[in-house]
Amino acid sequence: MRVLVVGAGGLLGGNVTSVALDRVDTVVTTYHSEDPGFDCPSYQIDITASAAVDDLITEVDPDAIINCAAMTDVDGCETDPERAHAVNADGAERVARAADSVNAALVHTSTDYVFNGEETALYSETAEPDPKQVYGESKLAGERRVRKTHSDPLIARLSFVYGRSLPDGAISGFPAWVLERARKGDNIPLFTDQRVSPSYAKSTAKTLLDLLEADQEGTFNVPSRSCVTPYEFGELIVDEAGFADATLTESSMSDVDRDAERPQYTCLDTTAIEEALDRPQSTLAEDLADLL
């Protein structure tokens, strides 16, 4: 199988590339600004440039494309909605159309922020989207365009992605911030009024390849099985890392002034993916044990 990973310079894309290199015959990657340095062919590309996307995918002629490219800066999307929609909606559509033109399977990555966070029960794949900020709106638009453009896409919704950036191995995302403050002995203020189902990039990458190899299509939630507050997430991090003296304090989402509103509850139901792959998703504790 020849797999093209779009957005290999990001946290998720790097992990997908690493897993794919161990599991498929040929891997080709794209990046936006800096070549991540994997031992495979890699091309710089802007997915908002239609001709460039078409030309590259035609040249590579992949059996499957995993699109991890996105503008994920939630506040940045709010202040630059034109760019957010250009990348997350227009760019997603271009990749999907090019994939369909060469009969390549497509895995498109999305987000829990397509939901408004006003529920108190796990969101299933069939729950009605209602984003509260530009980031979620642009990602939802991307989902819808991908479904219209590609004959049988697989859309994976992730949440609160963290892990090790590859190939350099540096810890990235929420744990990096918590660990840095713990090492300095700084107070670590963490929300107690938000709930998420964190997606560990390494586990997510393996799951995306599992879904691809199983010829799955449709929409799947791909987080851990855990539904936690950032405070609970932080407790698990410092415990696993051995920072017994770390000072965690409870805080609220309203304590932080940000450009974009965040949903309060976006825990995702993993029933569908567990049934599709006939195995449970990992827990947050299991993923952190692997990370740290």
LINJOKA-V147216 format. One record per pair of residues at least 24 apart in sequence whose C-alpha atoms are under 6 Angstrom apart, sorted by the first residue. I is the first residue (numbers start at 0). J is the second residue. Records with the same first field share a line. If there is no record, write none. Layout:
# LINJOKA-V147216
I->J  J
This chain:
# LINJOKA-V147216
0->24
1->25  26  61  62
2->26  61  63  64
3->27  28  64
4->28  64  65
5->29  66  67  68
6->30  67  68
8->35
10->164
11->200
12->67
13->165
14->201  204
15->204
46->90
47->86  90
53->97
62->103
63->103  104  105
64->105
65->105  106
66->107
67->108
73->134
74->258  259
76->133  134
77->133  259
84->137
87->137  138  141
88->137  140  141
91->141
92->144  145
95->145  149
96->148
99->149
105->152
106->153  154
107->154
108->154  155
109->155  156
110->156  157  158
111->156  157  158  265
113->139
115->262
116->262  263  264  265
121->266  267  268
122->267  268
123->268
132->259  260
152->216
153->216  217  218
154->218
155->218  219  220
156->220  221
157->221  222
158->196  197  198
159->197  198
160->198  199
161->199  200
162->199  200
181->245
186->246
187->247
188->247  248  249  250
189->229  230  249  250
190->229  230  250  251  252
191->228  230
192->251
193->228  263  264
194->227  228  264
195->226  227  265  266
196->222  223  225  226  266
197->222  223
198->222  223
220->269
223->280  281  282  283
224->280  282
225->282  283
226->266
